[in-house]
Amino acid sequence: MERHSIIEGDDFEYKIVACVDEHGQRPAEDALDAMVRGEWGEDPEVAGTDLPNDEQIRAVNRLIAGMTFYAEHGYTAGLGPGRTVSINKLRYGLWEFKEGNKRIAYFDTQGDGVCNPKSWQRELGYFENDPGSKDDVAPLLDFELRLSHAFGKPPLQRKTPEQDMQTARKLMEEDLAHDRTA
């Protein structure tokens, strides 16, 4: 199964690719393409406005820059005080990149059809001697990060909507199944 590379580099910590569903579609890649054009209709920050939307284009550029920094360095803390992109741990081995209310769920794998859920480094006890460290938030993931899908988180909602959790989990399973049958 051919996966399209979204972000990669020779000396990068991670390679970011679009996962592939059971029908051969790449939902995250399609959403990013729509955002780059300012035409992603699921964006709660542009609801009720005309598309294309220039702010959506600026926001996806920040999102891609943050994902690129993360792929290159393995953490987000170095983006500086004006950074807008961060990561969250979800469930089932899933994580998310976030910029404003835009989210892209992802998971990590070695390409063997398995995703072994990971933890934050602090949860693993790596920074017990330096509890004030700001660089301890990055999880230790497998090399390949696969983007499942993008979604807009409703304003003022703290948790990831369950429907989006289930969509991400289903896409992860469909994508990993391609590895197991290769």
N, C-alpha and C positions, 0 to 999 in steps of 0.2 A: 504494500500500500504506500503510495507516494504521499508524503506530507510536505507541505510548503513551509519553508523556513520564513519566519517573521523577523527574527533578530538572531544574528550569530556573528562571531568574529574569531580569529585565530587564537587569541589569548583570553577569550571570554571564559567566565566561570560556568555560564549556562548557555545553552542553545534553546531558543524559543521557537516553537513550531505550532501550527494550527492542527488541532486534533481532527479526526475524520469520523463522521457518524456512519451508521450502518448503510446509508445510501450513497456514501462517497462525498457527502457535502462537508463543508468546512465553516460552521456557523460563526466562529470567532473571526475568521478571516473576512467573511462577508460583512460582518458588523463593522470591523475596522475600516474596510473599504468604503462603506457608507458614511462612516464618521469623517473620513478624510475629505469626502465630498460635501460634508455638512448636511447629509440627507438621512441620518439614522433616526428614524421615527420613534424609537423606544426611549429616547433621552428625556427624562422628566424635567431637565433644566431648560429645555426648549419647547416643552409642550405648549401648544396653542400659538406657536410662532410659525412664520413661513420658513420653508426649507428651500434652498440650502441656508444653513445658519453659520455665520462666521465664528461665533463663539464656540460652537461645537468643533469647528476645524481647529481653533487655537487649543481647545481642551484636549483633543486627540493628539495633537502634536506634543503637548506636555506629557500625556500618558505614554506615548511611544518613547519619548526621551527618558522618562522614568524607568520604563521597562528595559530600555537599552542600557542605562546605567546599572540597573540591577543585574542584567545578564553579564555585563562586563566585570562588575566588582563583587557581586554576590550579596549586596546589602543596599538599603535605601538611605541610610543615615547621612551619607556623604553628599546628598543632593543639596544640602545647605538650608538656611533658614527660610528661603522662599519656596521650598519644595512643596509640591502639591500631590505627588504620587506616593502612595505607601502600599503596604501589603497587609492582609489580614489572614489569619488561619480560620478556615471554615470547619467542616466536618468531613469524614470519609476519605481523608487524604487530600482534600481540596483546599486551595488557597485562592485569594483574589488580589489582583492589582486594582487600586482604586484611585480615581481622580474626580473630585467633586462627587456627584451621584452616579458617575459612570463606573461600572465594575466589569472586570473580565476574570472569570473563574479559570483556574489552571490546576494542573497536578504534575507531579514529577514521575519519571520512570527511567529505567535503564534500557528500555526498548524491548523488554522480554515478556511483555504482556501482563506485568504486575506493577501496581502502585503500592508501595509500603508507606503508610502514613508516617509523617515526621513531626517533630516538635520544635518549638523555639529553642534556641541554644540555652537561654536562661532556665527553661524548664528541665533541661538535661544537666544543669549544675555546672556549666562551663565557666560562669562568671561569678562564682561565689565570693572570690577574693576582691572583686571590683564591682560592688552592687550599683555604683553610679554610672557605669559604662553606658554610653549611648550606642555603641556598635555591637551590642549583644543580641539584637533582635532578629538577625537573619537566621532562618532555619538552614540546616545542612541538607540540601536536596540532591537528588540524582541529577546528572548532567542535563537531561532533556526535560524542558518544561513544555507542556502541551496546553495550549489555550482551548478551553471547551466552548464557551460562548460569552457574549457580552449581555449585560442587562443594566437597566436603570433602577437604582434603589430609590423608592419613594422618599421625598423629603420628610424629615423627622422620624423616619423608621430606623431603629437601632440595629435590628437583626436582618440578616439576609433573608429575603422572602423564601418561604419553603418551596414554592414552585420553582424558583431559580436554583435552589439547592438540589432538588430532584432532577432538574434538567441537566445540571452540571454532572451529577452522579451518573445519569443514564449515558451521557455523551462520553464520559470517562470509560465506562464499561464497554461501550460500542467500539471506541478507539483502541482500547487494550486488546479486544478480541481480534482485531486485525493483526496485532503482533503475534498472538498465539497461533494463528492460522498461516502465518508467513513461512 
